[in-house]
């Protein structure tokens, strides 16, 4: 399965936010958890995900950033989280 096949966007599920297919876990929760310092094993256990799910979320977020299709709110989150990553 291609990693992006793991991501679904359905307007009837969680207001159309990108989610891991078959779950109600938004990509933003995975990215936010990593930014907050959780490691992959913690995220897998907390949200019942696989390594491939987490990789798909990262790939999806990266593709959206490269395309420029992100909201200013996402950029603000990255800027505010940056000191925590040092």
Residue, then its C-alpha position, 0 to 999 in steps of 0.5 A: x500500500x502506498x503511504x498516501x493510501x493510508x490517508x483519507x479525507x472525507x467531509x463526513x468524518x471529523x469535518x474533512x480533516x486528513x485522517x489515518x484511514x480506518x481511524x479517527x486520528x487526524x494527521x495533525x494529532x500525529x504531527x503535533x504529538x511528534x512536535x510535543x516530544x512523543x516518540x513513534x512508539x508512544x504514538x503507536x501505543x497511544x493511538x493504536x497506529x503502526x509505524x507505516x501510519x506515522x510515516x504516511x502522516x509525515x509524508x502527507x504533511x511534507x507533501x502539503x508543505x511542498x505544495x504550499x497548501x497549508x494554513x497560516x495556523x499550521x505555520x504558526x504552530x511550527x514557529x511556536x513549536x520550534x524552540x521546543x525542538x532544539 
